[in-house]
Amino acid sequence: MKSLGIDIGSSSVKVSLLDIPTGECVASAANPAQEMSIDAPRSGWAEQDPEMWWHYVCEGIRQVGAKYPLRDVVSIGITYQMHGLVCLDREGHPLRKSIIWCDSRAVEIGAEAFESIGRDYCLSHALNSPGNFTASKLAWVKRNEPDVFARIDKFMLPGDYVAYRLSGHISTSVSGLSEQILWDFAEERRADFVADCYGIPHSMIPEAGPSIGTQAVTDAATERLLGIPAGTPISYRAGDQPNNAFSLNVLEAGEVAATAGTSGVVYGVVDTPKADPKSRVNTFVHVNHAPGRPRYGILLCINGTGIMNSWMRRNVVQKRLGYGEMNDLAATVPAGSDGVLVLPFGNGAERVLENRTTGAAISGLDLNRHATAHLLRAAQEGIAFSFRYGIDIMRGLGLAPDVIRAGMANLFLSPLFRRTLATLSGARIELFNTDGALGAARGAALGAGLYRTREEAFASLRRLEVVEPVPDEREVLETQYRNWVREIESRLARS
């Protein structure tokens, strides 16, 4: 028996095949070979074609199917880039490109709704400002593309679209509603007051179910196209950050997960809904939330993390070094980067900075003393500083991590980054052998009842490494962090 996991990112689509009895990944494929394109028609905009995601989903499934027969697939799980907007007409065709997570065009519309609905009501019921989330993006379409809006039958998230293509059935999840800012945490129901504020017909919103459990089944068209038997349950669906937490077995109050890919995230589970008054961190329904057993995820997101490191590779070392070589070169410079500071905020409006777009910056550069290695280390330290900045906000909501779990991937492959983050946060970092697609496959097996318990589902999850804070580096990093905070606050005061 095999479980298929699909991870729709903004850079690539990954497909993994989990052997359910052993819990091992037996095959995986990631497409395309280079990063997927992101269209930016204007500054601060970011769009992708949903048909591109579907194309690479099919490519990945076929590649996995070349190694193992897909007739053995008995469950399917989907994880996806959060907050994206997909608009379908009555025939189920996308009406425009998806406005994806890092697109900033709806910030002002969300701010208007925050005031119109009422700050106190928004924070007590939705736990967030409507901000730049999916409902606000749809309101932007209504205001700026009325002809498109008039033709919308349903709108959905990227993962909902892929589930629809596999099954012919349109649906979403309760967790998905919350990431669209369409969930009322106080009333435990859909937040129609947000839709009403924007003039969004309720009929456009798909029906919602739990993240873990059968939501749809594959249809005959999928069997003909891909060889997966018709009737296979799609039994898990979650945004990439709730799914990352699930993948790391972060399901109970006080447990914390992190990622550091294109964007960086710290995601902590609580059992009491809490709101940051400034909406710098956001609360969503976690994947294992249930009536009478509430579970919520407080999410810190920094848009400009791995993309800052990849910018350094493209533009500073001009691809002459791989990431491992960059890490080695950066490690030749002492902690604190000899005074060089990098602000990594160059990938759209940053929620942690109250939806401001400050741009990235390098400061403290001495042309007589500093070299490439200083810039590379300062970039990784700047990313770690942005994590610490957000973790301090989370502490104000009562979530104080002493252990952070992460997959051994992306920036967590850098010993320098993980040591710096551990030292700045004061938390032990535990690294595991998992990723988003594998987590989705595991969630699907659990949702289909093929794993009977959480313990059975995560029996094969292995801890690969533990990173402890480095006391000798703490003082210099704290000093540099305070300098970094002054720099970002100065830029915010001018913006």
Buried (B, 14 or more C-beta within 10 A) or exposed (E): EBBBBBBBBBBBBBBBBBBBEEBEBEBBBBBBEEEBEBEEEEEBBBBBBBBBBBBBBBBBBBBBBEEBEBEBBBBBBBBBBBBBBBBBEEEEEBBBBBBBBBBBBBBEBBBBBBEEBEEEEBBBBBBBBBBBBBBBBBBBBBEEBEEBBEBBBBBBBBBBBBBBBBBBBBBBBBBBBBBBBBBBBEEEEBBBBBBEBBEBEEEBBBEBBBBBBBBBBBBEEBBEBBBBBEEBBBBBBBBBBBBBBBBBBBBEBBBBBBBBBBBBBBBBBBEEBBBBEBBBBBBBBBBBBEEEEBBBBBBBBBBBBBBBBBBBBEEBBEEEBEBEEBBBBBBEBEBBBBBBBBBBBBBBBBBBBBBBBBEBBBBBBEEEEBEBBBBBBBBBBBBBBBBBBBBBBBEEBEBBBEEBBBBBBBBBBBBBBBBBBBBBBEBBBBBBBBBBBBBBBBBBBBBBEBBEEBEBBBEBBEEEEEBEBEEEBBEBBBEBBEBBBEBBEEBBEEE
